[in-house]
């Protein structure tokens, strides 16, 4: 575990899309949870996919969502919007 300036342990989690670890507390949240999907995504992945995720680039996400019974609705570009 790494420590921030006030000696609280950082909580690091992997991004579901890029697999890089990012800080998810305390005080710093470098990504967000997607409750509807049950995953966490880092800020760079959220920002680079603001208009939707190209599903062919993330087959593991599509498989994960299907296994969870999540309804997959693509936008007009054929990409998967990230729920709020």
HTML snippet that shows the backbone in 3Dmol.js (N, CA, C, O; Angstrom):
<script src="https://3Dmol.org/build/3Dmol-min.js"></script>
<div id="view" style="width:600px;height:400px;position:relative"></div>
<script>
const pdb = `
ATOM      1  N   UNK A   1       0.822  -1.182   0.000  1.00  0.00           N
ATOM      2  CA  UNK A   1       0.000   0.000   0.000  1.00  0.00           C
ATOM      3  C   UNK A   1       0.868   1.248   0.000  1.00  0.00           C
ATOM      4  O   UNK A   1       1.897   1.295   0.675  1.00  0.00           O
ATOM      5  N   UNK A   2       0.467   2.230  -0.734  1.00  0.00           N
ATOM      6  CA  UNK A   2       1.169   3.503  -0.731  1.00  0.00           C
ATOM      7  C   UNK A   2       0.416   4.470   0.169  1.00  0.00           C
ATOM      8  O   UNK A   2      -0.772   4.284   0.433  1.00  0.00           O
ATOM      9  N   UNK A   3       1.108   5.502   0.641  1.00  0.00           N
ATOM     10  CA  UNK A   3       0.493   6.431   1.570  1.00  0.00           C
ATOM     11  C   UNK A   3       0.468   7.844   1.015  1.00  0.00           C
ATOM     12  O   UNK A   3       1.412   8.285   0.359  1.00  0.00           O
ATOM     13  N   UNK A   4      -0.610   8.539   1.283  1.00  0.00           N
ATOM     14  CA  UNK A   4      -0.741   9.944   0.915  1.00  0.00           C
ATOM     15  C   UNK A   4      -0.196  10.792   2.062  1.00  0.00           C
ATOM     16  O   UNK A   4       0.185  10.255   3.103  1.00  0.00           O
ATOM     17  N   UNK A   5      -0.156  12.100   1.881  1.00  0.00           N
ATOM     18  CA  UNK A   5       0.499  12.985   2.849  1.00  0.00           C
ATOM     19  C   UNK A   5      -0.062  12.908   4.266  1.00  0.00           C
ATOM     20  O   UNK A   5       0.662  13.198   5.218  1.00  0.00           O
ATOM     21  N   UNK A   6      -1.308  12.532   4.435  1.00  0.00           N
ATOM     22  CA  UNK A   6      -1.869  12.457   5.791  1.00  0.00           C
ATOM     23  C   UNK A   6      -1.822  11.039   6.356  1.00  0.00           C
ATOM     24  O   UNK A   6      -2.539  10.712   7.302  1.00  0.00           O
ATOM     25  N   UNK A   7      -0.978  10.210   5.768  1.00  0.00           N
ATOM     26  CA  UNK A   7      -0.729   8.838   6.210  1.00  0.00           C
ATOM     27  C   UNK A   7      -1.931   7.903   6.087  1.00  0.00           C
ATOM     28  O   UNK A   7      -1.949   6.843   6.712  1.00  0.00           O
ATOM     29  N   UNK A   8      -2.924   8.273   5.299  1.00  0.00           N
ATOM     30  CA  UNK A   8      -4.025   7.354   5.019  1.00  0.00           C
ATOM     31  C   UNK A   8      -3.616   6.464   3.852  1.00  0.00           C
ATOM     32  O   UNK A   8      -3.037   6.950   2.880  1.00  0.00           O
ATOM     33  N   UNK A   9      -3.906   5.181   3.934  1.00  0.00           N
ATOM     34  CA  UNK A   9      -3.543   4.307   2.820  1.00  0.00           C
ATOM     35  C   UNK A   9      -4.375   4.635   1.573  1.00  0.00           C
ATOM     36  O   UNK A   9      -5.573   4.901   1.661  1.00  0.00           O
ATOM     37  N   UNK A  10      -3.727   4.610   0.442  1.00  0.00           N
ATOM     38  CA  UNK A  10      -4.427   4.807  -0.831  1.00  0.00           C
ATOM     39  C   UNK A  10      -5.167   3.525  -1.175  1.00  0.00           C
ATOM     40  O   UNK A  10      -4.670   2.423  -0.945  1.00  0.00           O
ATOM     41  N   UNK A  11      -6.327   3.682  -1.714  1.00  0.00           N
ATOM     42  CA  UNK A  11      -7.090   2.524  -2.179  1.00  0.00           C
ATOM     43  C   UNK A  11      -6.954   2.493  -3.699  1.00  0.00           C
ATOM     44  O   UNK A  11      -7.518   3.337  -4.395  1.00  0.00           O
ATOM     45  N   UNK A  12      -6.204   1.519  -4.208  1.00  0.00           N
ATOM     46  CA  UNK A  12      -5.956   1.410  -5.638  1.00  0.00           C
ATOM     47  C   UNK A  12      -6.823   0.282  -6.202  1.00  0.00           C
ATOM     48  O   UNK A  12      -6.928  -0.794  -5.613  1.00  0.00           O
ATOM     49  N   UNK A  13      -7.438   0.551  -7.352  1.00  0.00           N
ATOM     50  CA  UNK A  13      -8.277  -0.448  -8.014  1.00  0.00           C
ATOM     51  C   UNK A  13      -7.902  -0.504  -9.497  1.00  0.00           C
ATOM     52  O   UNK A  13      -7.437   0.490 -10.054  1.00  0.00           O
ATOM     53  N   UNK A  14      -8.099  -1.649 -10.134  1.00  0.00           N
ATOM     54  CA  UNK A  14      -7.809  -1.733 -11.564  1.00  0.00           C
ATOM     55  C   UNK A  14      -8.969  -1.195 -12.402  1.00  0.00           C
ATOM     56  O   UNK A  14     -10.138  -1.399 -12.075  1.00  0.00           O
ATOM     57  N   UNK A  15      -8.624  -0.511 -13.479  1.00  0.00           N
ATOM     58  CA  UNK A  15      -9.631  -0.075 -14.439  1.00  0.00           C
ATOM     59  C   UNK A  15     -10.090  -1.303 -15.218  1.00  0.00           C
ATOM     60  O   UNK A  15      -9.265  -2.090 -15.682  1.00  0.00           O
ATOM     61  N   UNK A  16     -11.388  -1.465 -15.361  1.00  0.00           N
ATOM     62  CA  UNK A  16     -11.902  -2.627 -16.074  1.00  0.00           C
ATOM     63  C   UNK A  16     -11.488  -2.607 -17.544  1.00  0.00           C
ATOM     64  O   UNK A  16     -11.278  -3.663 -18.140  1.00  0.00           O
ATOM     65  N   UNK A  17     -11.368  -1.426 -18.130  1.00  0.00           N
ATOM     66  CA  UNK A  17     -11.059  -1.331 -19.556  1.00  0.00           C
ATOM     67  C   UNK A  17      -9.571  -1.454 -19.858  1.00  0.00           C
ATOM     68  O   UNK A  17      -9.180  -2.300 -20.661  1.00  0.00           O
ATOM     69  N   UNK A  18      -8.728  -0.626 -19.230  1.00  0.00           N
ATOM     70  CA  UNK A  18      -7.300  -0.608 -19.579  1.00  0.00           C
ATOM     71  C   UNK A  18      -6.435  -1.444 -18.640  1.00  0.00           C
ATOM     72  O   UNK A  18      -5.268  -1.704 -18.936  1.00  0.00           O
ATOM     73  N   UNK A  19      -7.002  -1.865 -17.514  1.00  0.00           N
ATOM     74  CA  UNK A  19      -6.329  -2.701 -16.509  1.00  0.00           C
ATOM     75  C   UNK A  19      -5.287  -1.974 -15.663  1.00  0.00           C
ATOM     76  O   UNK A  19      -4.658  -2.611 -14.818  1.00  0.00           O
ATOM     77  N   UNK A  20      -5.077  -0.681 -15.849  1.00  0.00           N
ATOM     78  CA  UNK A  20      -4.149   0.086 -15.016  1.00  0.00           C
ATOM     79  C   UNK A  20      -4.805   0.363 -13.668  1.00  0.00           C
ATOM     80  O   UNK A  20      -6.014   0.580 -13.589  1.00  0.00           O
ATOM     81  N   UNK A  21      -3.997   0.353 -12.606  1.00  0.00           N
ATOM     82  CA  UNK A  21      -4.497   0.702 -11.277  1.00  0.00           C
ATOM     83  C   UNK A  21      -4.638   2.211 -11.161  1.00  0.00           C
ATOM     84  O   UNK A  21      -3.800   2.963 -11.659  1.00  0.00           O
ATOM     85  N   UNK A  22      -5.700   2.646 -10.503  1.00  0.00           N
ATOM     86  CA  UNK A  22      -5.895   4.063 -10.240  1.00  0.00           C
ATOM     87  C   UNK A  22      -6.395   4.240  -8.817  1.00  0.00           C
ATOM     88  O   UNK A  22      -6.998   3.335  -8.240  1.00  0.00           O
ATOM     89  N   UNK A  23      -6.135   5.428  -8.254  1.00  0.00           N
ATOM     90  CA  UNK A  23      -6.530   5.695  -6.875  1.00  0.00           C
ATOM     91  C   UNK A  23      -8.030   5.951  -6.808  1.00  0.00           C
ATOM     92  O   UNK A  23      -8.589   6.730  -7.581  1.00  0.00           O
ATOM     93  N   UNK A  24      -8.659   5.268  -5.857  1.00  0.00           N
ATOM     94  CA  UNK A  24     -10.093   5.399  -5.642  1.00  0.00           C
ATOM     95  C   UNK A  24     -10.333   5.653  -4.162  1.00  0.00           C
ATOM     96  O   UNK A  24     -11.043   4.904  -3.490  1.00  0.00           O
ATOM     97  N   UNK A  25      -9.715   6.743  -3.662  1.00  0.00           N
ATOM     98  CA  UNK A  25      -9.861   7.165  -2.293  1.00  0.00           C
ATOM     99  C   UNK A  25      -8.576   6.947  -1.514  1.00  0.00           C
ATOM    100  O   UNK A  25      -7.699   6.234  -2.002  1.00  0.00           O
ATOM    101  N   UNK A  26      -8.419   7.515  -0.345  1.00  0.00           N
ATOM    102  CA  UNK A  26      -9.231   8.619   0.132  1.00  0.00           C
ATOM    103  C   UNK A  26      -8.812   9.939  -0.498  1.00  0.00           C
ATOM    104  O   UNK A  26      -7.667  10.092  -0.922  1.00  0.00           O
ATOM    105  N   UNK A  27      -9.693  10.847  -0.556  1.00  0.00           N
ATOM    106  CA  UNK A  27      -9.512  12.219  -1.041  1.00  0.00           C
ATOM    107  C   UNK A  27      -9.315  12.339  -2.554  1.00  0.00           C
ATOM    108  O   UNK A  27      -9.651  13.376  -3.127  1.00  0.00           O
ATOM    109  N   UNK A  28      -8.794  11.333  -3.200  1.00  0.00           N
ATOM    110  CA  UNK A  28      -8.546  11.386  -4.647  1.00  0.00           C
ATOM    111  C   UNK A  28      -9.284  10.227  -5.306  1.00  0.00           C
ATOM    112  O   UNK A  28      -9.119   9.067  -4.928  1.00  0.00           O
ATOM    113  N   UNK A  29     -10.089  10.564  -6.284  1.00  0.00           N
ATOM    114  CA  UNK A  29     -10.822   9.558  -7.041  1.00  0.00           C
ATOM    115  C   UNK A  29     -10.487   9.779  -8.510  1.00  0.00           C
ATOM    116  O   UNK A  29     -11.073  10.638  -9.170  1.00  0.00           O
ATOM    117  N   UNK A  30      -9.533   8.992  -9.018  1.00  0.00           N
ATOM    118  CA  UNK A  30      -9.020   9.163 -10.375  1.00  0.00           C
ATOM    119  C   UNK A  30      -9.786   8.296 -11.365  1.00  0.00           C
ATOM    120  O   UNK A  30      -9.216   7.780 -12.326  1.00  0.00           O
ATOM    121  N   UNK A  31     -11.054   8.147 -11.123  1.00  0.00           N
ATOM    122  CA  UNK A  31     -11.936   7.350 -11.964  1.00  0.00           C
ATOM    123  C   UNK A  31     -13.304   7.324 -11.308  1.00  0.00           C
ATOM    124  O   UNK A  31     -13.582   8.084 -10.381  1.00  0.00           O
ATOM    125  N   UNK A  32     -14.141   6.445 -11.799  1.00  0.00           N
ATOM    126  CA  UNK A  32     -15.473   6.366 -11.200  1.00  0.00           C
ATOM    127  C   UNK A  32     -16.043   4.968 -11.328  1.00  0.00           C
ATOM    128  O   UNK A  32     -15.637   4.174 -12.178  1.00  0.00           O
ATOM    129  N   UNK A  33     -16.989   4.698 -10.462  1.00  0.00           N
ATOM    130  CA  UNK A  33     -17.707   3.446 -10.553  1.00  0.00           C
ATOM    131  C   UNK A  33     -18.845   3.568 -11.540  1.00  0.00           C
ATOM    132  O   UNK A  33     -19.440   4.635 -11.691  1.00  0.00           O
ATOM    133  N   UNK A  34     -19.141   2.483 -12.205  1.00  0.00           N
ATOM    134  CA  UNK A  34     -20.302   2.406 -13.089  1.00  0.00           C
ATOM    135  C   UNK A  34     -21.233   1.384 -12.437  1.00  0.00           C
ATOM    136  O   UNK A  34     -21.156   0.184 -12.699  1.00  0.00           O
ATOM    137  N   UNK A  35     -22.105   1.898 -11.587  1.00  0.00           N
ATOM    138  CA  UNK A  35     -22.951   1.027 -10.764  1.00  0.00           C
ATOM    139  C   UNK A  35     -23.813   0.084 -11.594  1.00  0.00           C
ATOM    140  O   UNK A  35     -23.994  -1.077 -11.228  1.00  0.00           O
ATOM    141  N   UNK A  36     -24.342   0.574 -12.702  1.00  0.00           N
ATOM    142  CA  UNK A  36     -25.208  -0.258 -13.544  1.00  0.00           C
ATOM    143  C   UNK A  36     -24.468  -1.474 -14.099  1.00  0.00           C
ATOM    144  O   UNK A  36     -25.083  -2.492 -14.415  1.00  0.00           O
ATOM    145  N   UNK A  37     -23.163  -1.361 -14.214  1.00  0.00           N
ATOM    146  CA  UNK A  37     -22.361  -2.464 -14.740  1.00  0.00           C
ATOM    147  C   UNK A  37     -21.566  -3.190 -13.659  1.00  0.00           C
ATOM    148  O   UNK A  37     -21.061  -4.286 -13.899  1.00  0.00           O
ATOM    149  N   UNK A  38     -21.447  -2.590 -12.465  1.00  0.00           N
ATOM    150  CA  UNK A  38     -20.684  -3.210 -11.387  1.00  0.00           C
ATOM    151  C   UNK A  38     -19.184  -3.178 -11.611  1.00  0.00           C
ATOM    152  O   UNK A  38     -18.482  -4.110 -11.219  1.00  0.00           O
ATOM    153  N   UNK A  39     -18.678  -2.114 -12.238  1.00  0.00           N
ATOM    154  CA  UNK A  39     -17.247  -1.997 -12.516  1.00  0.00           C
ATOM    155  C   UNK A  39     -16.747  -0.604 -12.151  1.00  0.00           C
ATOM    156  O   UNK A  39     -17.531   0.288 -11.828  1.00  0.00           O
ATOM    157  N   UNK A  40     -15.419  -0.431 -12.210  1.00  0.00           N
ATOM    158  CA  UNK A  40     -14.791   0.882 -12.047  1.00  0.00           C
ATOM    159  C   UNK A  40     -13.945   1.154 -13.280  1.00  0.00           C
ATOM    160  O   UNK A  40     -13.321   0.250 -13.835  1.00  0.00           O
ATOM    161  N   UNK A  41     -13.934   2.417 -13.700  1.00  0.00           N
ATOM    162  CA  UNK A  41     -13.190   2.834 -14.885  1.00  0.00           C
ATOM    163  C   UNK A  41     -12.364   4.061 -14.532  1.00  0.00           C
ATOM    164  O   UNK A  41     -12.856   4.973 -13.867  1.00  0.00           O
ATOM    165  N   UNK A  42     -11.103   4.089 -14.977  1.00  0.00           N
ATOM    166  CA  UNK A  42     -10.232   5.232 -14.690  1.00  0.00           C
ATOM    167  C   UNK A  42     -10.665   6.458 -15.489  1.00  0.00           C
ATOM    168  O   UNK A  42     -11.346   6.343 -16.508  1.00  0.00           O
ATOM    169  N   UNK A  43     -10.261   7.628 -15.012  1.00  0.00           N
ATOM    170  CA  UNK A  43     -10.624   8.892 -15.655  1.00  0.00           C
ATOM    171  C   UNK A  43     -10.190   8.955 -17.134  1.00  0.00           C
ATOM    172  O   UNK A  43     -10.987   9.374 -17.973  1.00  0.00           O
ATOM    173  N   UNK A  44      -8.948   8.550 -17.477  1.00  0.00           N
ATOM    174  CA  UNK A  44      -8.577   8.599 -18.898  1.00  0.00           C
ATOM    175  C   UNK A  44      -9.488   7.752 -19.787  1.00  0.00           C
ATOM    176  O   UNK A  44      -9.805   8.160 -20.904  1.00  0.00           O
ATOM    177  N   UNK A  45      -9.910   6.591 -19.314  1.00  0.00           N
ATOM    178  CA  UNK A  45     -10.821   5.758 -20.117  1.00  0.00           C
ATOM    179  C   UNK A  45     -12.207   6.393 -20.223  1.00  0.00           C
ATOM    180  O   UNK A  45     -12.828   6.348 -21.285  1.00  0.00           O
ATOM    181  N   UNK A  46     -12.694   6.982 -19.136  1.00  0.00           N
ATOM    182  CA  UNK A  46     -13.994   7.664 -19.181  1.00  0.00           C
ATOM    183  C   UNK A  46     -13.928   8.825 -20.170  1.00  0.00           C
ATOM    184  O   UNK A  46     -14.809   8.985 -21.015  1.00  0.00           O
ATOM    185  N   UNK A  47     -12.865   9.639 -20.054  1.00  0.00           N
ATOM    186  CA  UNK A  47     -12.752  10.820 -20.911  1.00  0.00           C
ATOM    187  C   UNK A  47     -12.529  10.462 -22.370  1.00  0.00           C
ATOM    188  O   UNK A  47     -13.021  11.164 -23.253  1.00  0.00           O
ATOM    189  N   UNK A  48     -11.806   9.399 -22.644  1.00  0.00           N
ATOM    190  CA  UNK A  48     -11.558   9.035 -24.043  1.00  0.00           C
ATOM    191  C   UNK A  48     -12.721   8.272 -24.661  1.00  0.00           C
ATOM    192  O   UNK A  48     -12.751   8.063 -25.874  1.00  0.00           O
ATOM    193  N   UNK A  49     -13.671   7.857 -23.844  1.00  0.00           N
ATOM    194  CA  UNK A  49     -14.860   7.158 -24.346  1.00  0.00           C
ATOM    195  C   UNK A  49     -16.132   7.922 -24.009  1.00  0.00           C
ATOM    196  O   UNK A  49     -17.186   7.315 -23.817  1.00  0.00           O
ATOM    197  N   UNK A  50     -16.045   9.243 -23.936  1.00  0.00           N
ATOM    198  CA  UNK A  50     -17.192  10.079 -23.555  1.00  0.00           C
ATOM    199  C   UNK A  50     -18.380   9.890 -24.488  1.00  0.00           C
ATOM    200  O   UNK A  50     -19.527  10.070 -24.078  1.00  0.00           O
ATOM    201  N   UNK A  51     -18.115   9.528 -25.743  1.00  0.00           N
ATOM    202  CA  UNK A  51     -19.205   9.349 -26.712  1.00  0.00           C
ATOM    203  C   UNK A  51     -19.569   7.883 -26.921  1.00  0.00           C
ATOM    204  O   UNK A  51     -20.372   7.562 -27.798  1.00  0.00           O
ATOM    205  N   UNK A  52     -18.992   7.000 -26.130  1.00  0.00           N
ATOM    206  CA  UNK A  52     -19.329   5.583 -26.193  1.00  0.00           C
ATOM    207  C   UNK A  52     -18.095   4.721 -26.361  1.00  0.00           C
ATOM    208  O   UNK A  52     -17.076   5.162 -26.892  1.00  0.00           O
ATOM    209  N   UNK A  53     -18.201   3.493 -25.903  1.00  0.00           N
ATOM    210  CA  UNK A  53     -17.107   2.523 -25.985  1.00  0.00           C
ATOM    211  C   UNK A  53     -17.249   1.738 -27.277  1.00  0.00           C
ATOM    212  O   UNK A  53     -18.329   1.239 -27.594  1.00  0.00           O
ATOM    213  N   UNK A  54     -16.164   1.630 -28.013  1.00  0.00           N
ATOM    214  CA  UNK A  54     -16.145   0.800 -29.219  1.00  0.00           C
ATOM    215  C   UNK A  54     -16.105  -0.648 -28.739  1.00  0.00           C
ATOM    216  O   UNK A  54     -15.100  -1.100 -28.190  1.00  0.00           O
ATOM    217  N   UNK A  55     -17.180  -1.355 -28.945  1.00  0.00           N
ATOM    218  CA  UNK A  55     -17.325  -2.686 -28.349  1.00  0.00           C
ATOM    219  C   UNK A  55     -16.299  -3.683 -28.881  1.00  0.00           C
ATOM    220  O   UNK A  55     -15.889  -4.582 -28.147  1.00  0.00           O
ATOM    221  N   UNK A  56     -15.880  -3.549 -30.123  1.00  0.00           N
ATOM    222  CA  UNK A  56     -14.901  -4.493 -30.671  1.00  0.00           C
ATOM    223  C   UNK A  56     -13.532  -4.327 -30.012  1.00  0.00           C
ATOM    224  O   UNK A  56     -12.705  -5.237 -30.072  1.00  0.00           O
ATOM    225  N   UNK A  57     -13.287  -3.183 -29.387  1.00  0.00           N
ATOM    226  CA  UNK A  57     -12.022  -2.945 -28.690  1.00  0.00           C
ATOM    227  C   UNK A  57     -12.019  -3.530 -27.279  1.00  0.00           C
ATOM    228  O   UNK A  57     -10.963  -3.653 -26.659  1.00  0.00           O
ATOM    229  N   UNK A  58     -13.196  -3.889 -26.774  1.00  0.00           N
ATOM    230  CA  UNK A  58     -13.313  -4.395 -25.398  1.00  0.00           C
ATOM    231  C   UNK A  58     -14.247  -5.607 -25.342  1.00  0.00           C
ATOM    232  O   UNK A  58     -15.308  -5.545 -24.722  1.00  0.00           O
ATOM    233  N   UNK A  59     -13.853  -6.708 -25.990  1.00  0.00           N
ATOM    234  CA  UNK A  59     -14.729  -7.892 -25.968  1.00  0.00           C
ATOM    235  C   UNK A  59     -14.950  -8.440 -24.562  1.00  0.00           C
ATOM    236  O   UNK A  59     -15.991  -9.038 -24.289  1.00  0.00           O
ATOM    237  N   UNK A  60     -13.961  -8.238 -23.647  1.00  0.00           N
ATOM    238  CA  UNK A  60     -14.132  -8.736 -22.281  1.00  0.00           C
ATOM    239  C   UNK A  60     -15.253  -7.989 -21.564  1.00  0.00           C
ATOM    240  O   UNK A  60     -15.946  -8.567 -20.726  1.00  0.00           O
ATOM    241  N   UNK A  61     -15.436  -6.708 -21.889  1.00  0.00           N
ATOM    242  CA  UNK A  61     -16.536  -5.938 -21.298  1.00  0.00           C
ATOM    243  C   UNK A  61     -17.866  -6.478 -21.807  1.00  0.00           C
ATOM    244  O   UNK A  61     -18.806  -6.664 -21.034  1.00  0.00           O
ATOM    245  N   UNK A  62     -17.940  -6.724 -23.086  1.00  0.00           N
ATOM    246  CA  UNK A  62     -19.193  -7.216 -23.659  1.00  0.00           C
ATOM    247  C   UNK A  62     -19.561  -8.583 -23.073  1.00  0.00           C
ATOM    248  O   UNK A  62     -20.723  -8.833 -22.754  1.00  0.00           O
ATOM    249  N   UNK A  63     -18.583  -9.449 -22.937  1.00  0.00           N
ATOM    250  CA  UNK A  63     -18.822 -10.764 -22.354  1.00  0.00           C
ATOM    251  C   UNK A  63     -19.263 -10.636 -20.893  1.00  0.00           C
ATOM    252  O   UNK A  63     -20.185 -11.320 -20.449  1.00  0.00           O
ATOM    253  N   UNK A  64     -18.593  -9.757 -20.162  1.00  0.00           N
ATOM    254  CA  UNK A  64     -18.934  -9.523 -18.757  1.00  0.00           C
ATOM    255  C   UNK A  64     -20.371  -9.018 -18.622  1.00  0.00           C
ATOM    256  O   UNK A  64     -21.125  -9.499 -17.776  1.00  0.00           O
ATOM    257  N   UNK A  65     -20.744  -8.054 -19.453  1.00  0.00           N
ATOM    258  CA  UNK A  65     -22.102  -7.499 -19.382  1.00  0.00           C
ATOM    259  C   UNK A  65     -23.150  -8.541 -19.748  1.00  0.00           C
ATOM    260  O   UNK A  65     -24.189  -8.634 -19.095  1.00  0.00           O
ATOM    261  N   UNK A  66     -22.886  -9.324 -20.784  1.00  0.00           N
ATOM    262  CA  UNK A  66     -23.831 -10.389 -21.168  1.00  0.00           C
ATOM    263  C   UNK A  66     -24.004 -11.396 -20.033  1.00  0.00           C
ATOM    264  O   UNK A  66     -25.122 -11.806 -19.724  1.00  0.00           O
ATOM    265  N   UNK A  67     -22.880 -11.795 -19.408  1.00  0.00           N
ATOM    266  CA  UNK A  67     -22.938 -12.763 -18.302  1.00  0.00           C
ATOM    267  C   UNK A  67     -23.741 -12.228 -17.119  1.00  0.00           C
ATOM    268  O   UNK A  67     -24.374 -13.002 -16.401  1.00  0.00           O
ATOM    269  N   UNK A  68     -23.721 -10.911 -16.910  1.00  0.00           N
ATOM    270  CA  UNK A  68     -24.479 -10.279 -15.823  1.00  0.00           C
ATOM    271  C   UNK A  68     -25.923  -9.983 -16.216  1.00  0.00           C
ATOM    272  O   UNK A  68     -26.712  -9.550 -15.377  1.00  0.00           O
ATOM    273  N   UNK A  69     -26.277 -10.210 -17.470  1.00  0.00           N
ATOM    274  CA  UNK A  69     -27.635  -9.963 -17.931  1.00  0.00           C
ATOM    275  C   UNK A  69     -27.942  -8.497 -18.161  1.00  0.00           C
ATOM    276  O   UNK A  69     -29.106  -8.095 -18.134  1.00  0.00           O
ATOM    277  N   UNK A  70     -26.892  -7.676 -18.391  1.00  0.00           N
ATOM    278  CA  UNK A  70     -27.080  -6.255 -18.639  1.00  0.00           C
ATOM    279  C   UNK A  70     -27.562  -6.059 -20.078  1.00  0.00           C
ATOM    280  O   UNK A  70     -26.984  -6.605 -21.017  1.00  0.00           O
ATOM    281  N   UNK A  71     -28.621  -5.277 -20.232  1.00  0.00           N
ATOM    282  CA  UNK A  71     -29.125  -4.983 -21.563  1.00  0.00           C
ATOM    283  C   UNK A  71     -28.142  -4.048 -22.271  1.00  0.00           C
ATOM    284  O   UNK A  71     -27.779  -2.997 -21.741  1.00  0.00           O
ATOM    285  N   UNK A  72     -27.723  -4.437 -23.455  1.00  0.00           N
ATOM    286  CA  UNK A  72     -26.738  -3.676 -24.216  1.00  0.00           C
ATOM    287  C   UNK A  72     -27.463  -2.862 -25.275  1.00  0.00           C
ATOM    288  O   UNK A  72     -28.068  -3.412 -26.195  1.00  0.00           O
ATOM    289  N   UNK A  73     -27.394  -1.535 -25.129  1.00  0.00           N
ATOM    290  CA  UNK A  73     -28.018  -0.620 -26.087  1.00  0.00           C
ATOM    291  C   UNK A  73     -26.935   0.267 -26.678  1.00  0.00           C
ATOM    292  O   UNK A  73     -26.336   1.077 -25.971  1.00  0.00           O
ATOM    293  N   UNK A  74     -26.685   0.117 -27.960  1.00  0.00           N
ATOM    294  CA  UNK A  74     -25.669   0.916 -28.637  1.00  0.00           C
ATOM    295  C   UNK A  74     -26.262   2.247 -29.078  1.00  0.00           C
ATOM    296  O   UNK A  74     -27.460   2.347 -29.343  1.00  0.00           O
ATOM    297  N   UNK A  75     -25.413   3.266 -29.156  1.00  0.00           N
ATOM    298  CA  UNK A  75     -25.888   4.569 -29.610  1.00  0.00           C
ATOM    299  C   UNK A  75     -25.915   4.619 -31.135  1.00  0.00           C
ATOM    300  O   UNK A  75     -25.670   3.607 -31.793  1.00  0.00           O
ATOM    301  N   UNK A  76     -26.207   5.776 -31.695  1.00  0.00           N
ATOM    302  CA  UNK A  76     -26.348   5.899 -33.145  1.00  0.00           C
ATOM    303  C   UNK A  76     -25.040   5.629 -33.889  1.00  0.00           C
ATOM    304  O   UNK A  76     -25.060   5.326 -35.082  1.00  0.00           O
ATOM    305  N   UNK A  77     -23.914   5.736 -33.203  1.00  0.00           N
ATOM    306  CA  UNK A  77     -22.613   5.439 -33.815  1.00  0.00           C
ATOM    307  C   UNK A  77     -22.268   3.944 -33.715  1.00  0.00           C
ATOM    308  O   UNK A  77     -21.271   3.491 -34.278  1.00  0.00           O
ATOM    309  N   UNK A  78     -23.090   3.200 -33.004  1.00  0.00           N
ATOM    310  CA  UNK A  78     -22.825   1.782 -32.794  1.00  0.00           C
ATOM    311  C   UNK A  78     -21.911   1.524 -31.625  1.00  0.00           C
ATOM    312  O   UNK A  78     -21.350   0.436 -31.502  1.00  0.00           O
ATOM    313  N   UNK A  79     -21.751   2.528 -30.746  1.00  0.00           N
ATOM    314  CA  UNK A  79     -20.903   2.413 -29.574  1.00  0.00           C
ATOM    315  C   UNK A  79     -21.742   2.287 -28.312  1.00  0.00           C
ATOM    316  O   UNK A  79     -22.921   2.640 -28.303  1.00  0.00           O
ATOM    317  N   UNK A  80     -21.139   1.791 -27.265  1.00  0.00           N
ATOM    318  CA  UNK A  80     -21.832   1.557 -26.004  1.00  0.00           C
ATOM    319  C   UNK A  80     -21.638   2.733 -25.058  1.00  0.00           C
ATOM    320  O   UNK A  80     -20.527   2.943 -24.571  1.00  0.00           O
ATOM    321  N   UNK A  81     -22.698   3.518 -24.779  1.00  0.00           N
ATOM    322  CA  UNK A  81     -22.569   4.641 -23.845  1.00  0.00           C
ATOM    323  C   UNK A  81     -22.293   4.149 -22.420  1.00  0.00           C
ATOM    324  O   UNK A  81     -22.809   3.116 -21.994  1.00  0.00           O
ATOM    325  N   UNK A  82     -21.473   4.909 -21.699  1.00  0.00           N
ATOM    326  CA  UNK A  82     -21.190   4.595 -20.299  1.00  0.00           C
ATOM    327  C   UNK A  82     -22.296   5.220 -19.447  1.00  0.00           C
ATOM    328  O   UNK A  82     -22.488   6.435 -19.480  1.00  0.00           O
ATOM    329  N   UNK A  83     -23.028   4.396 -18.683  1.00  0.00           N
ATOM    330  CA  UNK A  83     -24.093   4.950 -17.843  1.00  0.00           C
ATOM    331  C   UNK A  83     -23.551   5.882 -16.769  1.00  0.00           C
ATOM    332  O   UNK A  83     -22.403   5.764 -16.339  1.00  0.00           O
ATOM    333  N   UNK A  84     -24.400   6.805 -16.350  1.00  0.00           N
ATOM    334  CA  UNK A  84     -24.018   7.718 -15.259  1.00  0.00           C
ATOM    335  C   UNK A  84     -24.125   6.959 -14.002  1.00  0.00           C
ATOM    336  O   UNK A  84     -23.857   7.501 -12.930  1.00  0.00           O
TER     337      UNK A  84
END
`;
const viewer = $3Dmol.createViewer("view");
viewer.addModel(pdb, "pdb");
viewer.setStyle({}, {cartoon: {color: "spectrum"}});
viewer.zoomTo();
viewer.render();
</script>
